[in-house]
Amino acid sequence: MVSYNAGLSACEKDGQWQQALSLLSNLLEVKLEPNVISYNVAISASGKAEEWQQTFVLLNDMRKATLELSVINYNVAINACGKKGLWQHTLALLSEIRGAKLVPDAYSYSTIVACDIDGQWRLSLSLLSDVVEGKLEPNAICYNAGISACERGLLWQQALTLLSDMGKVKLEPNVTYLYARRLRIQRAMLLLSSILREDCSVSRLPLRTSLWRRPRLCRGHQQARGQNLPLQMSGHLFQ
């Protein structure tokens, strides 16, 4: 078994996911039972190759073999689905993590990226709220995806708040910083246009707006209610 697992690890490091699966199949042919390490390596190899269907098959095989799945196993599948923009699948996996009485970590919430790829910016922000509520430390991927979601939803104040939060935890923003800056300029231009069009006085303008408004749930998030997915908005982000 040790030799087989070493071979699986070598295939995984070389990006040879098909050979890794072939070795896993050979284990069964010689009447050896793959252990947790065998499946972990095979799942990792498939995930790196973005073969999300194969990660699902291997996760199911682990269940059939009554082997204990870890958050890492699920995260690999989540990442593979996220890169393909399959946000429904990532949400289903996130639900399975909780169903297995496991605690998702910040990496699990990289599903935010998948939601944002598909234009589900409301859902992205809701998941980011779950990270904060769960007292997890959002990584740069989560923050950048949240800022991008704010850009899509024209939520410039929220985007700037996330940028500020990133600075506090010493994380580097990517080009989405430009989105937040552009939105602030757009907001100012719209406000100025309103003044000129309606002949408003500056004193009549609102001095302060709510920093975070609860967004209306998108269809995908409404569907998620039926899957017992995290829907509670964070008091920190949405008030």
C-alpha atoms as one frame of an Amber mdcrd trajectory, in Angstrom:
protein
   0.000   0.000   0.000   2.861   2.360   0.813   4.329   1.854  -2.668   0.994
   2.544  -4.340   0.475   5.717  -2.310   3.988   6.876  -3.191   3.182   6.325
  -6.854  -0.087   8.236  -6.480   1.759  11.116  -4.854   4.293  11.222  -7.680
   1.508  11.357 -10.271  -0.253  14.119  -8.340   2.898  16.242  -8.184   3.503
  15.786 -11.915  -0.085  16.707 -12.787  -0.802  13.211 -14.147  -4.309  12.803
 -12.778  -5.282  10.038 -15.203  -2.319   7.911 -14.156  -3.227   8.525 -10.524
  -6.733   7.224 -11.126  -5.305   4.242 -12.971  -3.157   3.374  -9.944  -6.171
   3.730  -7.684  -8.076   1.322  -9.911  -5.156  -1.140  -9.799  -5.399  -1.216
  -6.029  -8.893  -2.649  -6.283  -7.849  -5.146  -8.936  -5.199  -6.652  -6.660
  -7.776  -6.732  -3.852  -6.218  -3.954  -1.822  -8.457  -1.364  -0.221  -7.431
   2.239  -0.900  -7.074   4.171   2.330  -7.724   7.819   3.155  -4.293   8.840
   1.881  -4.912   7.108  -1.458  -8.161   8.973  -2.011  -6.790  12.280  -0.755
  -4.004  12.206  -3.323  -6.331  11.114  -6.138  -8.820  13.869  -5.287  -6.019
  16.438  -5.168  -4.708  15.310  -8.558  -8.185  15.552 -10.102  -8.834  18.942
  -8.491  -5.602  20.441  -9.808  -6.613  19.320 -13.284 -10.032  20.981 -12.733
 -11.703  17.599 -13.279 -14.576  18.467 -10.991 -16.735  15.509 -12.058 -13.988
  13.124 -11.031 -13.634  14.755  -7.621 -17.350  14.098  -7.074 -16.912  10.439
  -8.031 -13.999  10.023  -5.628 -15.840  11.717  -2.782 -18.726   9.330  -3.335
 -16.328   6.360  -3.420 -14.948   7.449  -0.044 -18.456   7.507   1.397 -19.159
   4.025   0.070 -15.916   2.787   1.622 -17.003   4.410   4.918 -13.836   6.476
   4.971 -13.848   9.784   6.817 -13.940  12.830   4.579 -12.211  16.021   5.635
 -12.827  19.680   4.889  -9.730  19.549   2.694 -11.355  16.899   0.475 -14.396
  19.097   0.006 -12.291  22.212  -0.547 -10.497  20.565  -3.463 -13.831  19.810
  -5.123 -15.114  23.309  -4.317 -12.055  24.874  -5.913 -12.399  22.725  -9.045
 -16.069  23.707  -9.418 -15.316  27.347  -8.668 -12.814  27.594 -11.490 -15.521
  26.396 -13.858 -18.047  28.910 -12.502 -20.318  26.138 -11.185 -21.690  28.088
  -8.222 -24.662  25.762  -7.690 -22.266  22.856  -7.212 -20.065  24.814  -4.816
 -23.080  25.698  -2.687 -24.142  22.053  -2.617 -20.661  21.058  -1.432 -20.718
  23.780   1.209 -24.019  22.356   2.433 -22.539  18.850   2.505 -19.684  20.052
   4.698 -22.176  21.193   7.299 -24.258  18.054   6.850 -21.179  15.978   7.661
 -20.790  18.009  10.876 -17.576  19.557   9.620 -16.668  23.222   9.988 -15.952
  25.039   6.713 -12.866  27.223   6.728 -12.058  30.413   4.845 -10.832  28.413
   1.877 -14.215  26.699   1.678 -15.706  30.100   1.017 -13.689  30.470  -2.145
 -17.129  29.612  -3.551 -17.502  33.378  -3.487 -15.287  33.492  -6.546 -17.530
  31.043  -8.389 -20.628  33.065  -7.543 -19.014  36.264  -8.762 -17.903  34.663
 -12.023 -21.527  33.880 -12.775 -22.648  37.377 -11.862 -24.236  36.365  -8.556
 -22.894  39.376  -6.691 -25.607  39.388  -4.009 -24.806  35.806  -3.160 -21.089
  36.597  -3.082 -21.635  39.313  -0.482 -23.908  37.081   1.578 -21.258  34.359
   1.703 -18.642  36.920   2.666 -20.938  37.880   5.543 -20.983  34.245   6.630
 -17.195  34.278   6.794 -17.260  37.304   9.093 -20.074  35.904  11.243 -18.219
  32.630  11.615 -15.227  34.564  12.966 -13.064  33.218  10.178 -10.274  35.220
   8.618 -11.205  36.022   5.010  -8.309  35.542   2.628  -7.364  37.829  -0.239
  -9.494  35.776  -2.647 -12.606  36.373  -0.541 -11.971  40.099  -0.183 -11.168
  40.663  -3.855 -14.232  38.710  -4.944 -16.350  40.730  -2.516 -14.992  44.000
  -3.910 -15.690  42.793  -7.431 -19.231  41.900  -6.349 -19.671  45.418  -4.970
 -18.505  46.775  -8.312 -21.146  44.735 -10.097 -23.818  45.937  -7.694 -22.618
  49.580  -7.808 -21.988  49.472  -4.042 -18.996  51.810  -3.933 -19.087  52.486
  -0.178 -19.035  48.783   0.629 -16.149  48.257  -1.783 -14.114  50.960  -0.046
 -14.911  49.428   3.347 -13.612  46.057   2.177 -10.467  47.721   0.856  -9.960
  49.323   4.252 -10.482  45.972   5.989  -7.895  44.378   3.718  -5.361  46.990
   4.752  -6.007  46.307   8.426  -5.143  42.621   8.024  -2.259  43.409   5.656
  -3.729  41.779   2.557  -3.001  43.109  -0.919  -5.942  44.074  -3.158  -5.748
  43.349  -6.856  -6.987  45.450  -9.743 -10.477  45.517  -8.206  -9.224  48.591
  -6.341  -9.692  50.434  -9.615 -13.332  49.317  -9.659 -13.967  50.864  -6.248
 -12.297  54.105  -7.266 -14.262  54.221 -10.499 -17.517  53.653  -8.605 -16.770
  56.519  -6.226 -16.221  58.817  -9.210 -19.420  57.572 -10.845 -21.346  58.186
  -7.632 -20.048  61.734  -7.385 -20.897  62.431 -11.020 -24.425  61.102 -10.600
 -24.926  63.242  -7.520 -23.652  66.342  -9.305 -25.878  65.581 -12.284 -28.864
  65.342  -9.953 -28.046  68.733  -8.458 -27.813  70.408 -11.861 -30.920  68.706
 -13.229 -33.206  69.317 -10.257 -31.618  72.573  -9.110 -31.077  71.089  -5.686
 -29.090  72.838  -3.036 -26.227  71.094  -1.327 -27.999  71.460   2.020 -30.811
  69.248   0.760 -28.518  66.366  -0.043 -28.328  63.440   2.382 -25.337  63.872
   4.661 -24.941  60.179   5.357 -26.162  56.938   3.902 -26.293  53.515   5.406
 -22.971  51.794   4.822 -24.384  48.343   4.181 -27.848  47.689   2.876 -29.383
  44.251   2.802 -29.473  43.249  -0.862 -32.470  41.540  -2.320 -31.705  37.859
  -2.636 -31.056  36.583  -6.130 -32.867  33.562  -7.484 -29.902  31.318  -6.782
 -29.801  32.342  -3.138 -33.535  31.811  -2.798 -33.016  28.301  -4.121 -30.289
  27.849  -1.567 -32.852  28.215   1.214 -34.138  24.786   0.334 -30.629  23.377
   0.755 -30.182  24.750   4.303 -27.373  26.958   3.114 -26.115  29.943   5.104
 -28.473  32.831   4.443 -28.187  34.960   7.563 -26.769  38.347   6.742 -23.967
  39.640   8.885 -24.846  42.464  11.195 -21.405  43.859  10.433 -21.919  44.032
   6.700 -25.641  44.382   6.142 -27.636  46.632   8.418
